[in-house]
Amino acid sequence: MAFNFGTPSGTSGTAAATAAPAGGFGGFGTTSTTASSAFSFSTPANTGTTGFFGSTQNKGFGFGTGFGTTTGTSTGLGTALGGLFSQPTQAPAQSNQLINTASALSAPTLLGDERDAILAKWNQLQAFWGTGKGYFNNNIPPVEFTLENPFCRFKAVGYSCMPNNKDEDGLVVLVFNKKETDIRSQQQQLVESLHKVLGGNQTLTVNVEGIKTLPDDQTEVVIYVVERSPNGTSRRVPATTLYAHFEQTNIKTQLQQLGVTLSMTRTELSPAQIKQLLQNPPAGVDPIIWEQAKVDNPDSEKLIPVPMVGFKELLRRLKVQDQMTKQHQTRLDIISEDIGELQKNQTTTMAKIAQYKRKLMDLSHRTLQVVLIKQEIQRKSGYAIQADEEQLRVQLDTIQGELNAPTQFKGRLNELMSQIRMQNHFGAVRSEERYYIDADLLREIKQHLKQQQEGLSHLISIIKDDLEDIKLVEHGLNETIHIRGGVFS
């Protein structure tokens, strides 16, 4: 009898199972110790029972408002099935309603002629559509046809994720008719306002667990309250206690002034509650369809079937799914950027590893040379110099002499060092073009320059000595000339 919006086990369950809640906000809820009294709220004025079941004012059975979050969805369970568990106490009224509806659809006696058959078809059409009034008897008021009536065709069953939070976690959902950007920009003022709603008690601290965007420019804010006791310990206020306080008439008015359109607890259902919910089909849902929905549940441990009545509900779930898809895409973009950065880091790391491998191989070769030389020295210890060793010494002396020759390699080395200094001074080399000199080669260059400097110093000292001698000779010559001049005069 249900209007087929699509396969009951469709995308809603998938979206519910894969989404993640908005991130928590740090900086809230410090548990610093101050003397305080125990947490207590006054008795609610109009809430009836504060548990999950009984009064229809208990919104949501602890389910959130956004379809697809890992903490559950609410519209199906929170609004369509709000009075499901109070049905046994309303059995006579519902029975009369069902009899009147059947009379209006099958055998109206309003006109007493063939027009009643046309009226019956019209009532059937209204019942299938889920709107209008069904007249069937002059002495009985007409039947109001709503989307919840059992003959409405525009019904389907989807799946929502069940929350897994305990009552001790104290999570309460507040839905604001404001955009997420406005909520985040005024988050501190919102926390202070909620603290005033709680009476301004200094032993209580309001904390924001998460903020998430909802369709139609609404925002879901998950909060919890921490109470500090005089002995220095702290605890979270249970979700049911906090929700009961928010449902009081005066408190609810203050929340509405802040822009809150809906409040509910976010707590898990007990096995008995889940069993009772599954055993009793929601109002207007055919038991056969409900049983099939339970069989088609893709994950009975995490998902629970919820009715979708009317196109409005279908559109709402579609908007929520679209919103969740955008959030998933945003998260995928962030992950893609992280992967790209990791790939760059991997390329850089691989290049460094290759460089270190080459350096390790070079050091290994040098270490092997040192070991071989040391072994050769120990092996030749005590022996006289052989002919080949003498020849090698002569060759080394020749090479050393060539290196020390000022017109050959020394000049070239001096020229290279001058060019290097000029490049460092003017910054002609680009930043990515870097040259490195091996440590041993740099040490040899320093040793060579040191020897060259010592040679220049020695040459300078010789020149100074020669200059002194020349001055002495000149002085002697001047005295000799002077003496001779005196003699001849």
C-alpha positions as CSV (number, residue, x, y, z in Angstrom):
1,M,0.0,0.0,0.0
2,A,3.0,2.4,0.5
3,F,3.9,4.8,-2.2
4,N,7.3,3.6,-3.4
5,F,9.8,6.4,-3.0
6,G,12.7,4.0,-3.8
7,T,14.2,0.9,-2.2
8,P,13.7,1.1,1.6
9,S,17.3,0.2,2.2
10,G,18.6,3.0,0.0
11,T,21.0,5.8,0.4
12,S,19.8,7.0,3.7
13,G,21.3,4.1,5.6
14,T,24.5,4.4,3.7
15,A,24.8,8.1,4.4
16,A,24.0,7.5,8.0
17,A,26.6,4.9,8.4
18,T,29.4,6.9,6.8
19,A,29.0,10.4,8.0
20,A,31.0,11.9,10.9
21,P,29.9,14.5,13.4
22,A,31.4,17.9,13.4
23,G,34.6,18.4,15.3
24,G,34.5,19.3,19.0
25,F,35.6,22.7,20.2
26,G,38.4,22.9,22.7
27,G,38.6,25.5,25.4
28,F,35.2,24.7,26.9
29,G,34.4,23.0,30.1
30,T,37.5,23.3,32.3
31,T,37.1,21.3,35.4
32,S,38.7,23.7,37.8
33,T,37.7,23.1,41.4
34,T,35.5,25.6,43.2
35,A,33.1,25.2,46.1
36,S,29.6,24.6,44.8
37,S,26.3,22.8,45.4
38,A,25.1,19.7,43.6
39,F,23.4,20.1,40.2
40,S,19.7,20.3,40.4
41,F,16.9,21.7,38.3
42,S,13.4,22.4,39.3
43,T,10.7,20.0,38.3
44,P,9.5,20.6,34.7
45,A,6.3,22.3,34.4
46,N,4.9,20.7,31.3
47,T,7.0,17.8,30.2
48,G,5.2,14.8,31.6
49,T,7.7,12.0,31.6
50,T,11.3,12.8,31.1
51,G,12.3,9.5,29.7
52,F,12.2,8.3,26.1
53,F,8.7,7.0,26.0
54,G,5.3,8.2,27.1
55,S,4.7,11.9,26.4
56,T,4.8,13.1,22.9
57,Q,6.8,16.1,24.1
58,N,9.8,13.8,24.3
59,K,11.2,14.7,21.0
60,G,13.3,12.4,19.1
61,F,14.0,9.4,21.3
62,G,17.5,10.8,21.6
63,F,18.1,11.1,17.8
64,G,19.7,14.1,16.2
65,T,18.1,16.3,13.6
66,G,20.6,15.7,10.7
67,F,20.0,12.6,8.6
68,G,23.2,10.7,8.1
69,T,25.2,11.5,11.2
70,T,26.7,8.7,13.2
71,T,24.8,9.8,16.3
72,G,21.4,9.3,14.6
73,T,18.7,11.1,12.8
74,S,15.5,12.4,14.3
75,T,12.8,13.3,11.9
76,G,11.5,9.8,11.4
77,L,11.9,8.7,15.0
78,G,11.6,12.0,16.7
79,T,8.4,13.4,15.1
80,A,6.6,10.7,13.2
81,L,6.9,8.1,16.0
82,G,6.8,10.5,19.0
83,G,3.6,9.0,20.4
84,L,4.2,5.4,19.3
85,F,4.6,3.9,22.7
86,S,1.5,5.7,24.1
87,Q,-0.8,4.0,21.6
88,P,-2.1,1.2,23.9
89,T,-3.7,3.9,26.2
90,Q,-5.5,5.4,23.2
91,A,-6.8,2.1,21.7
92,P,-10.6,2.9,21.9
93,A,-10.2,6.3,20.3
94,Q,-8.0,4.9,17.6
95,S,-10.5,2.0,17.0
96,N,-13.4,4.5,16.5
97,Q,-11.2,6.6,14.2
98,L,-10.4,3.5,12.1
99,I,-14.1,2.5,11.9
100,N,-15.1,6.0,10.9
101,T,-12.4,6.1,8.2
102,A,-13.5,2.7,6.9
103,S,-17.1,3.9,6.7
104,A,-16.1,7.0,4.9
105,L,-14.1,5.1,2.3
106,S,-16.5,2.2,1.7
107,A,-20.1,2.9,2.8
108,P,-21.0,6.6,3.4
109,T,-24.7,7.2,4.3
110,L,-24.7,10.9,3.9
111,L,-27.1,11.3,0.9
112,G,-28.9,7.9,0.8
113,D,-28.6,7.4,-2.9
114,E,-26.1,6.6,-5.7
115,R,-24.2,9.8,-4.9
116,D,-22.9,8.1,-1.8
117,A,-20.8,5.8,-4.0
118,I,-19.3,8.8,-5.8
119,L,-18.6,10.3,-2.3
120,A,-16.9,7.1,-1.3
121,K,-14.6,7.3,-4.3
122,W,-13.8,10.9,-3.5
123,N,-13.0,10.0,0.1
124,Q,-10.8,7.2,-1.1
125,L,-8.9,9.7,-3.3
126,Q,-8.5,12.1,-0.4
127,A,-7.3,9.2,1.9
128,F,-4.8,8.1,-0.7
129,W,-3.5,11.6,-1.0
130,G,-3.5,12.2,2.7
131,T,-5.4,15.5,2.9
132,G,-9.0,16.7,3.2
133,K,-12.1,15.7,5.1
134,G,-14.3,12.6,4.6
135,Y,-18.0,13.1,5.1
136,F,-20.0,9.8,5.6
137,N,-22.8,10.5,8.1
138,N,-25.0,13.4,9.0
139,N,-24.7,12.7,12.8
140,I,-21.0,12.1,12.9
141,P,-18.3,14.7,12.3
142,P,-16.2,14.1,9.1
143,V,-12.9,12.2,9.2
144,E,-9.7,14.3,8.9
145,F,-7.5,12.6,6.3
146,T,-3.8,13.2,7.2
147,L,-0.6,11.7,5.8
148,E,-0.6,9.4,8.8
149,N,-3.8,7.6,7.9
150,P,-3.2,3.9,7.0
151,F,-4.6,4.4,3.5
152,C,-2.2,7.2,2.5
153,R,-0.1,6.1,-0.5
154,F,2.8,8.4,0.0
155,K,4.7,6.4,2.5
156,A,8.0,4.6,2.6
157,V,10.5,3.4,5.1
158,G,14.2,4.6,5.4
159,Y,16.9,4.0,7.9
160,S,18.6,6.2,10.4
161,C,21.7,5.7,12.5
162,M,21.2,5.0,16.1
163,P,23.2,7.1,18.6
164,N,25.8,5.3,20.8
165,N,26.1,8.0,23.5
166,K,25.3,7.2,27.1
167,D,23.1,9.3,29.3
168,E,26.1,10.1,31.4
169,D,27.8,11.8,28.4
170,G,25.2,14.5,28.8
171,L,24.9,15.4,25.1
172,V,21.9,17.6,24.2
173,V,21.1,18.8,20.7
174,L,19.9,22.3,20.1
175,V,18.7,23.2,16.6
176,F,19.1,27.0,15.8
177,N,17.4,28.8,12.9
178,K,20.7,30.5,12.1
179,K,23.6,29.8,9.7
180,E,26.7,27.9,10.9
181,T,28.9,30.9,10.2
182,D,26.7,33.1,12.5
183,I,26.8,30.4,15.3
184,R,30.6,30.0,15.1
185,S,31.2,33.8,15.1
186,Q,29.0,34.2,18.2
187,Q,30.0,30.9,19.9
188,Q,31.3,32.6,23.1
189,Q,28.2,34.7,23.4
190,L,26.0,31.7,22.8
191,V,27.8,29.8,25.6
192,E,27.4,32.7,28.0
193,S,23.7,33.0,27.1
194,L,23.1,29.2,27.7
195,H,24.9,29.6,31.0
196,K,22.5,32.4,32.0
197,V,19.6,30.1,31.0
198,L,21.0,27.6,33.5
199,G,20.8,30.1,36.2
200,G,24.3,31.5,36.0
201,N,25.5,29.0,38.6
202,Q,29.3,29.3,38.8
203,T,29.7,25.5,39.5
204,L,28.3,24.8,36.0
205,T,30.2,25.1,32.7
206,V,28.6,24.9,29.3
207,N,30.7,23.2,26.6
208,V,30.2,22.9,22.9
209,E,30.8,19.3,21.6
210,G,30.1,20.1,17.9
211,I,28.5,22.4,15.4
212,K,27.1,21.1,12.1
213,T,25.2,22.7,9.2
214,L,21.6,21.6,8.5
215,P,19.4,22.4,5.5
216,D,17.3,25.5,5.2
217,D,20.0,27.7,7.0
218,Q,19.7,25.8,10.3
219,T,22.5,24.7,12.5
220,E,22.8,21.8,15.0
221,V,24.8,22.5,18.2
222,V,25.6,19.7,20.5
223,I,26.4,20.8,24.1
224,Y,27.0,19.3,27.5
225,V,27.3,20.8,31.0
226,V,30.0,20.0,33.5
227,E,29.3,20.4,37.2
228,R,32.1,20.9,39.7
229,S,31.6,19.7,43.2
230,P,33.1,21.2,46.4
231,N,35.5,18.3,46.9
232,G,37.2,19.1,43.6
233,T,35.7,16.5,41.3
234,S,33.6,17.2,38.3
235,R,31.0,15.3,36.3
236,R,28.8,15.8,33.3
237,V,25.1,16.5,33.9
238,P,23.0,13.6,32.5
239,A,21.4,14.3,29.2
240,T,17.9,13.5,30.4
241,T,18.2,16.0,33.4
242,L,19.5,18.7,31.2
243,Y,16.8,18.1,28.6
244,A,14.1,18.1,31.2
245,H,15.3,21.5,32.4
246,F,15.3,22.9,28.8
247,E,11.7,21.7,28.3
248,Q,10.3,23.8,31.1
249,T,8.0,26.5,29.8
250,N,10.0,29.6,31.0
251,I,13.3,28.0,29.9
252,K,11.9,27.0,26.6
253,T,10.8,30.6,26.0
254,Q,14.3,31.8,26.7
255,L,15.8,29.2,24.3
256,Q,13.3,30.3,21.6
257,Q,14.5,33.9,22.0
258,L,18.0,32.6,21.3
259,G,16.8,31.0,18.1
260,V,16.4,27.4,19.3
261,T,13.7,25.6,17.4
262,L,14.2,22.1,18.7
263,S,16.0,20.4,21.6
264,M,16.5,16.7,22.2
265,T,18.8,14.3,24.0
266,R,21.4,12.3,22.2
267,T,21.4,9.0,24.0
268,E,21.3,5.4,22.9
269,L,18.2,3.2,23.1
270,S,18.2,0.2,25.4
271,P,17.6,-3.2,23.9
272,A,14.1,-3.3,25.4
273,Q,13.3,0.1,23.9
274,I,14.6,-1.0,20.5
275,K,12.6,-4.2,20.7
276,Q,9.4,-2.4,21.6
277,L,9.9,0.1,18.8
278,L,10.4,-2.6,16.2
279,Q,7.5,-4.7,17.3
280,N,4.9,-1.9,17.0
281,P,4.6,-0.4,13.5
282,P,4.3,3.4,13.5
283,A,0.8,4.9,13.0
284,G,-0.3,4.6,9.4
285,V,2.4,2.2,8.3
286,D,1.3,-1.2,7.1
287,P,2.6,-4.0,9.3
288,I,3.7,-6.0,6.3
289,I,5.8,-3.1,5.0
290,W,7.2,-2.6,8.5
291,E,8.2,-6.2,8.8
292,Q,9.8,-6.1,5.3
293,A,11.7,-3.0,6.3
294,K,13.2,-4.8,9.3
295,V,14.2,-7.7,7.1
296,D,15.9,-5.3,4.6
297,N,17.8,-3.4,7.3
298,P,21.4,-3.4,6.0
299,D,22.9,-3.2,9.6
300,S,20.5,-3.9,12.4
301,E,23.2,-3.2,15.0
302,K,23.6,0.4,13.9
303,L,20.5,1.4,11.8
304,I,16.8,1.4,12.7
305,P,13.9,1.8,10.3
306,V,12.0,5.1,10.3
307,P,8.9,6.0,8.3
308,M,8.9,8.6,5.6
309,V,5.5,10.1,5.2
310,G,4.8,12.6,2.5
311,F,6.9,14.4,0.0
312,K,7.9,17.0,2.5
313,E,9.7,14.4,4.6
314,L,11.3,12.9,1.5
315,L,12.5,16.4,0.4
316,R,13.9,17.0,3.9
317,R,15.9,13.7,3.8
318,L,17.1,14.6,0.3
319,K,18.3,18.0,1.4
320,V,20.1,16.4,4.4
321,Q,21.7,13.8,2.1
322,D,22.8,16.5,-0.3
323,Q,24.3,18.5,2.7
324,M,26.1,15.4,3.9
325,T,27.4,14.7,0.4
326,K,28.9,18.2,0.3
327,Q,30.6,17.6,3.7
328,H,32.0,14.3,2.4
329,Q,33.3,16.0,-0.7
330,T,34.9,18.7,1.4
331,R,36.5,16.1,3.5
332,L,37.7,14.2,0.4
333,D,39.2,17.4,-1.0
334,I,41.1,17.9,2.3
335,I,42.3,14.3,2.2
336,S,43.4,14.7,-1.4
337,E,45.5,17.8,-0.5
338,D,47.0,15.8,2.3
339,I,47.9,12.9,0.0
340,G,49.4,15.4,-2.5
341,E,51.6,16.9,0.2
342,L,52.6,13.4,1.4
343,Q,53.6,12.4,-2.1
344,K,55.8,15.5,-2.3
345,N,57.4,14.6,1.0
346,Q,57.9,11.1,-0.2
347,T,59.7,12.3,-3.3
348,T,61.9,14.5,-1.3
349,T,62.6,11.7,1.2
350,M,63.4,9.2,-1.6
351,A,65.9,11.7,-3.1
352,K,67.6,12.1,0.3
353,I,67.7,8.4,0.8
354,A,69.4,8.0,-2.6
355,Q,71.9,10.7,-1.6
356,Y,72.6,9.1,1.7
357,K,73.1,5.7,0.0
358,R,75.7,7.2,-2.3
359,K,77.4,8.9,0.6
360,L,77.3,5.6,2.6
361,M,78.9,3.7,-0.4
362,D,81.6,6.4,-0.6
363,L,82.4,6.2,3.1
364,S,82.4,2.4,2.9
365,H,85.0,2.6,0.1
366,R,87.1,5.0,2.0
367,T,86.9,2.9,5.2
368,L,87.9,-0.1,3.2
369,Q,90.9,1.8,1.8
370,V,91.9,2.8,5.3
371,V,91.6,-0.8,6.5
372,L,93.6,-2.1,3.6
373,I,96.4,0.5,4.1
374,K,96.5,-0.2,7.8
375,Q,96.7,-3.9,7.1
376,E,99.5,-3.3,4.5
377,I,101.4,-1.2,7.0
378,Q,101.3,-3.9,9.6
379,R,102.2,-6.5,7.0
380,K,105.3,-4.5,5.8
381,S,106.3,-3.5,9.3
382,G,110.0,-4.3,9.8
383,Y,110.9,-4.7,6.2
384,A,113.3,-2.5,4.2
385,I,111.9,-0.1,1.5
386,Q,111.5,-2.1,-1.7
387,A,112.2,-0.9,-5.2
388,D,108.5,-0.5,-6.2
389,E,107.9,1.5,-3.0
390,E,110.9,3.7,-3.7
391,Q,109.5,4.3,-7.2
392,L,106.1,5.2,-5.8
393,R,107.8,7.7,-3.4
394,V,109.6,9.3,-6.3
395,Q,106.3,9.6,-8.2
396,L,104.6,11.1,-5.2
397,D,107.4,13.7,-4.7
398,T,107.1,14.6,-8.4
399,I,103.3,15.1,-8.0
400,Q,103.8,17.1,-4.9
401,G,106.3,19.3,-6.7
402,E,103.9,19.9,-9.5
403,L,101.2,20.9,-7.1
404,N,103.5,23.3,-5.3
405,A,104.7,24.9,-8.6
406,P,103.2,28.4,-8.7
407,T,102.8,28.5,-12.4
408,Q,100.7,25.3,-12.6
409,F,98.1,24.0,-10.2
410,K,98.5,26.7,-7.6
411,G,97.7,29.4,-10.0
412,R,94.6,27.6,-11.1
413,L,93.5,27.0,-7.5
414,N,94.0,30.6,-6.7
415,E,91.9,31.6,-9.7
416,L,89.1,29.2,-8.7
417,M,89.1,30.5,-5.1
418,S,88.8,34.1,-6.4
419,Q,85.9,33.1,-8.6
420,I,84.2,31.4,-5.7
421,R,84.6,34.5,-3.5
422,M,83.2,36.7,-6.2
423,Q,80.2,34.4,-6.7
424,N,79.5,34.4,-3.0
425,H,79.8,38.2,-2.9
426,F,77.6,39.1,-5.7
427,G,75.1,36.2,-5.4
428,A,75.3,35.3,-9.0
429,V,74.5,31.7,-8.4
430,R,70.8,30.9,-8.1
431,S,69.4,29.5,-4.9
432,E,68.7,26.1,-6.4
433,E,72.3,25.8,-7.8
434,R,74.4,24.8,-4.8
435,Y,77.9,23.3,-4.9
436,Y,79.4,21.3,-2.2
437,I,83.1,20.6,-1.6
438,D,84.2,17.3,-0.2
439,A,85.6,17.6,3.4
440,D,88.9,15.9,2.5
441,L,89.3,18.0,-0.6
442,L,88.6,21.1,1.4
443,R,91.1,20.0,4.0
444,E,93.8,19.5,1.3
445,I,93.0,23.0,-0.2
446,K,93.4,24.5,3.3
447,Q,96.7,22.6,3.8
448,H,97.9,23.8,0.4
449,L,96.9,27.4,1.0
450,K,98.6,27.2,4.4
451,Q,101.8,26.0,2.8
452,Q,101.5,28.7,0.2
453,Q,101.0,31.3,3.0
454,E,104.0,30.0,4.9
455,G,106.1,30.2,1.7
456,L,105.0,33.8,1.1
457,S,105.8,34.7,4.7
458,H,109.3,33.1,4.4
459,L,109.8,35.0,1.1
460,I,108.7,38.2,2.7
461,S,111.2,37.7,5.6
462,I,114.0,37.0,3.1
463,I,113.2,40.2,1.2
464,K,113.2,42.2,4.4
465,D,116.6,40.8,5.4
466,D,117.9,41.6,1.9
467,L,116.6,45.1,2.2
468,E,118.4,45.5,5.5
469,D,121.6,44.3,3.9
470,I,121.1,46.7,1.0
471,K,120.6,49.6,3.4
472,L,123.7,48.6,5.3
473,V,125.7,48.5,2.1
474,E,124.3,51.9,1.0
475,H,125.3,53.3,4.4
476,G,128.8,51.9,4.1
477,L,129.2,53.3,0.6
478,N,128.0,56.8,1.7
479,E,130.5,56.8,4.6
480,T,133.4,55.7,2.3
481,I,132.6,58.5,-0.2
482,H,132.5,61.0,2.6
483,I,135.9,59.9,3.9
484,R,137.4,60.0,0.5
485,G,136.0,63.5,-0.2
486,G,137.7,64.7,3.0
487,V,141.0,63.3,2.1
488,F,141.1,64.8,-1.3
489,S,140.0,68.1,0.0
